[in-house]
Amino acid sequence: MTQRPVGPYLVESRLAAGGMAEVFIAKRVGPHGFSKRVALKRILPQYARDPDFVAMFIAEARLAAQLDHPNIVQVFDFGELEGGLFLAMELVTGTTVNRLLRTVAARGENVPPDVALEIAWETARALAYAHALKGEEGQPLSLVHRDVSPANILLTRTGNVKLSDFGIARASSVDRRTDQGRLRGKLGYMSPEQVMGKPLDGRSDVFTLVTVLAEMLLAEPLFGTGTDIDILLRIRDVDLRVLQRTEQRIPNEVRRLLTLGLERDPANRPDSVELAEAIGTLVRKRGKDAGPERVARLLARLELVEPMRPEDALGAELPTTLLPLEAPGAGAVSVESETAAQGVRATTPAIWRVRLADGRLLGPVSFPKLVELITTGVIGLDTEIAKGDAAFQPPGAFPELTRFVTSPALQWNEHETDAPTWKGPNTPGALLPIVFQLVTRRETGVLHLHEAERRKKIYFVEGRPEFVASTDRRELLGEFLVQEGLVLRMEMEMALALLPRYGGRLGDALVGLGVLRPVELFRAISAQVTARYLEAFRWSRGEWLYVRDARSHEETFPLGTDPYELLREAVVAMHIDAVQAALTPLGERVLVRAPAPLVPLSAYRVPKTWLRVLGAVRGDVTLPGLVVREAASGDSDPEDVYRAIYLGVSCGLILAR
């Protein structure tokens, strides 16, 4: 292409363009024959005036410019031309770990352990430097890369390693207003806490680097293949079955390092400094001919560095980019999707009629409204439905309704509760001790709640809440997503119209339309199920019934939170009036600590104020006396006392004499 100037640079060729930016190979020419080739990134003209995107680009360029380490791709220059921002970065000649993995897998090989350790060692040193970086005034930047994936680990022709794409990293000093709603990290290379949307520190990067190390040794994805949601669930639960079935292929000392770096709880993982030291010790202990030279020989043998063309060096991954090139998944519907939606609207009947069991007629209703009527219990199996002007038929006669009329979780038939295992009145505060028993006994079954016209079902599998169904339309997934601001009402309506095409699964429709990314859907469903679950503890009338061995038969997203921690959250969610009413039977009885509770207090991870209250129970005070004593000391307010004691009594931590 004809060279053209961008600031002080002459653009030689275009590497690629994404949703927000484009990357070129460019040359800076100076006096006396000086020239230097760089990777030049420029914001696309249509986004050059987007204040949020520009602010993010500037803030992260400043951040990246502070990184000066031999194992990190350098940023040389940043500027503005004709209202557009550009960034000049080190142009790395070589390949990526991503291409290395694809190549060895295609040849039925794996990366030799000493080469894999060398690559991981140099990457860990880059992370150790970045995680310890301080600002100009000496304040810790608390930098987290958040995308330590094979595409971002570059391998030079000489076998050196460079970590790229620090532009998606976050530092404590960066204005997070520019980051709302943007998910970082590639599917398959996230930490459990990243999948769950929890706060991150450098140990998240440790998890993902060790994931890459494991994949180099295995030459297959550590968390398997399948649907995006399946992979996210395996990461969240740290499902290491792939690693376990290849026990003989990895040296024991390396396997121990992998197991430590892949701990589910970040507190049990090494930090990046400790990881670098541990890998370095292994490299030295093994005493093999490793180092960059052996990495270079492997790349040459696999023909990954010859011939040296720009597209071979960088490839489609664009490893020197500061910001991800792909457009954010949320909030945009492609032209293709809009065309598909129009096609469905043109062929899907717009009118449905419903004849209830008592003879009443409803309609005309849209398909989304029909689904809502089924899932909220208005329409049952004894209802008849007509499509357009056709005759009325049972719901099961319509293929597009199959999922809704065959799923036990989405039906509200009374026969399931004909022979309950246990039942009782749902008085204020009654539910917590019941659920505590289900959790500690590792029960599998369904807990029904009835309160006038409202109903809810909580399915447990081995004591863990797995799925929650509700007749309250406000708790439907679509309403939840709209109320939380995760999707627009217009986008929701489009996805609902496409339900027949996606087997009645709203989440699949939203992902298929590009409205939500899989990880966003995963987090949203986890949050929705948690909210439905905790809301049940606010019920204080009606009755409850438990049916053992009942299963939902739904595709579920088991909650990642420990069930005992959820009991603590349930106490927080309850109305204080219900908590106090539940404690009324204690009267003037003296409170004592249980000598051997079924579950220790530490399992609930209660706040410090609750710990102080429970610690103050020494067999010498009643509940009213404890409230007065704590209020006088100023250490805990009365509400904390009531909630802490309610948890203690309900879960067998506190007894009353």
C-alpha positions, 0 to 999 in steps of 0.5 A: 500500500502507498505509505501515508503519514500518521503523526511522525510515522509512515504507515507501511501496511495494515495488520487488522481492524476490530470493532474499535481500533485498527493496527498498522505496521509503521516506520518512524523516520528521523535525521541521518537515516534513522528509522524504526518499525513499530506497531501503530494502533489508532482509534477508528474515526467513528469512535474518536469522539466517544468520550468514554472510549477516549478516556479509557484509551488515554488512561490505559496508555499512560498506565502501559507507558509506565511498564519497563521490563524486558518481558513486557511489550513496550509502548514508545509513543502516544499522540493525537492527529486530526482528532484521532488518537494513536499509540506506537508499540514495540513490533515483536517478530516471532509468534505466540503461545497460541500458535505454538499450542495449535501447532503441537496439537495438530502434530500430536505432540506437546510442548516439552516440559522444560520449554513450557517452564521457561515460557511460564518463568519469563511470563511470571517475572513480567507479572511479578514486576507489573504487580509490584509496580508503584506510581510516581508518588510511590503508591501501589498501582495494584495492577492486574493484567486480567488476560494472561492468555496464550494469544498475549504471550509472545515468543520472539525468533530468539526464544525470548518471551514478552507479555502483551496487551496490558491495555486491558489491565486495571490499576487502582488509580484508573478511573473505573467509570470507563470500565463499566460493563466491559468484560475482560479476559478470554473464555477459557483463560479466566480465574474462578473469581473473574468468572464470578465477577468478584474483586481481583488481585494479582493472584487471578493472573497467577491462576490464568498463567498456570492454566496456560502452563498446564495447556502447554504440557497437555496440548489440550484445553485444561477446562475442556471443550463444549458450550461457553457456559460449560467451560465457565462452570468448570473454571468456577469449580476448578474442574481439573479432570483433564489434568487428572487423567493425564497424570503420567505425562507431567513430572510430579514436581511440576504437577504439584506446582500446577495444583498449587497455582490452580487453587480455587481460593486465591488466598491459597495460591502463590503470588506472582513473585512466589510463582516465579521463584517456584518455577525458577527453582524447578528450571534450575533443579531440572538442569536441562538445556532450557533457556531462550535458545531451546525455545528458539530451536523448538519454534524453528523445528515447528516452522513457526518463525520462518518465513518472517512476514508481519502477519506471521509475527503478529497474526490475527491475535494482534498481540501488541495491541493496547486495547482489545480490538473486538467490539464489546458484546453487550449492547450491539445487535448485528445486521445479521441478527436483525435480519434473522429476527425479522425473518422469525417475526414474519413466520411466527404467528403473532396471535395465541389464545388460551382457554383455562380449565374453568373455561375463561378465555385469554388472548390474543397474546404474544408468544413471550406473554404465553411463555410468561403465563406458563412459567408463572403458573397461570397456564397449566397442563389442563389448559388448552391453547390455540395458535392463530385461528386453529383449534384449541389443543393441549400445550404439549401439542406445540413443539415451541412449548415443549421445554415449558410443559415438560420441565418439572421446574417450570410446572406448578402441578399440585400432585408433586406435593401430595406426599411431602417428606416434611411440611409445616407452616411458614411462620416468620423466621421459620425457613432458615432452620429448615434450610440449615437441616437440608444443607447439613443433611446434604438433601436432594429434593425440592422445597415448595413455598406457598403464600396465597397466590405466590409460589416458589420452588427451591431445588437442592442437590446434595445440600446445595441450592441448584435452581429456583422457580417462582411465579412472580413475574418480577423474578423472571430472567428477562425482567431481572436483566432489564431491571439490573440494566444489563439489557435494554427493554427493546433487546429483551423483546427481540430475544423473546420473539426469537425464543422458538428458534433457541428452544425456549431458552432466553439466555441462548437467544440473548447470546445469539443476538450478541446482546450478552456475552456468555460470561455476562449471561453466566454471572447474570443467571447466578445473580438472578438465582441467588436473588430468588433464593434469598427473597424466599427467606423474607416470606412469613406466611403460608406453608412449606413442603419438602419433597425428597429426590425431586429434580428440576431437569433444567440446565442449571447454573449451580451457585458458586457461593458456599451454602453456609455463606448463603445462610448468612446472606439470608439472615441479612436479607430478612426483614428485621421484624421477622428476625425479632418475631422468630426470636420471641420464643427465647423470652428470658432464657439464658443464652449459651454457646453450643459445645459441639455445633454441627457446623463451625462458626467460621463456615458462615464468614460472618461480619466482625460485629456478629463475631463480637456478639456471638463471642459475648454469649457466655451463659450469663445473659438473656437476649434482652440483656445482651441487646442492652449490654451491647448497646451500652458498650457501643460496639454493636447496634441492636439489629446486629445483635438480633441477626447474629443471635438468630443465625446462631440459634437457627444453625445450632451455634447458640442454645437457650436454657 
